Amino acid sequence: MCSSSDFDFEVLTSAELAQRLKVKESWVVDQSKRSRTSDPLPIFRLGKHRRYLWGSPAMIAWLRRRAGNNTQQRKAGSSKNGGTIE
């Protein structure tokens, strides 16, 4: 039998993860699909439902990789000012 200390990760829905990351739920769903990105969000399935393990090593690693990808120019930015939003 498992105790609560054996499972230290919080199970989230795509809506809950979107709220934590302060993004739209549709972005979370898109980033979970291997066909949409080369580095998809780590998921597990409960039947047809996607779930996310908040605090898991896979999620932490994904967040760290994404935090290092801030060098890309943003869509809303202008090429005149290096892609920054004023």
C-alpha positions in Angstrom: 0.0 0.0 0.0 1.3 3.5 -0.8 1.5 6.3 1.7 1.1 10.0 0.8 4.9 10.4 1.2 5.5 7.8 -1.6 3.7 10.1 -4.1 5.0 13.7 -3.6 3.7 15.0 -6.9 0.4 16.8 -7.4 -1.8 15.5 -10.2 -3.2 18.4 -12.3 -5.6 18.8 -15.2 -4.6 21.0 -18.2 -6.7 23.8 -16.8 -5.0 23.7 -13.4 -1.5 23.5 -15.1 -2.4 26.5 -17.3 -3.4 28.5 -14.2 -0.1 27.6 -12.5 1.9 28.6 -15.6 -0.3 31.7 -16.3 -1.0 30.6 -19.8 -4.2 29.6 -21.7 -5.4 26.0 -21.4 -5.2 25.6 -25.2 -1.4 26.4 -25.0 -0.9 23.6 -22.4 -2.9 21.1 -24.6 -0.9 22.1 -27.7 2.5 21.8 -25.8 1.4 18.4 -24.6 1.2 17.0 -28.2 4.3 15.5 -29.8 3.0 16.6 -33.2 3.1 20.3 -32.1 6.5 20.7 -30.4 9.9 19.0 -30.3 9.8 19.2 -26.5 6.3 18.3 -25.3 5.1 18.7 -21.7 5.4 15.4 -19.8 1.9 13.9 -19.4 0.3 10.6 -18.3 -3.1 9.5 -19.4 -6.1 8.4 -17.4 -8.1 6.9 -20.1 -8.6 9.7 -22.7 -7.6 12.4 -20.1 -4.2 14.1 -20.0 -2.8 14.7 -16.5 0.4 16.4 -15.4 2.5 15.6 -12.4 3.4 19.0 -10.8 6.7 18.7 -8.9 7.8 15.5 -10.7 11.4 15.3 -12.0 10.2 15.3 -15.6 8.1 18.4 -15.1 10.9 20.3 -13.3 13.3 19.3 -16.1 10.8 20.5 -18.8 10.4 23.8 -17.0 14.1 24.3 -16.7 14.6 23.6 -20.4 11.9 26.1 -21.3 13.3 28.7 -19.0 16.5 28.5 -20.9 14.7 29.1 -24.3 14.1 32.8 -23.7 16.4 33.9 -26.5 13.7 33.5 -29.2 12.1 36.7 -30.6 8.6 37.2 -29.3 5.7 37.6 -31.8 4.4 40.7 -30.1 7.8 42.4 -30.2 9.1 44.6 -32.9 12.3 43.8 -34.8 13.4 47.5 -34.3 13.8 47.0 -30.5 15.1 43.4 -30.5 11.7 41.8 -29.9 11.0 43.3 -26.5 7.6 44.4 -25.6 7.3 48.0 -24.3 
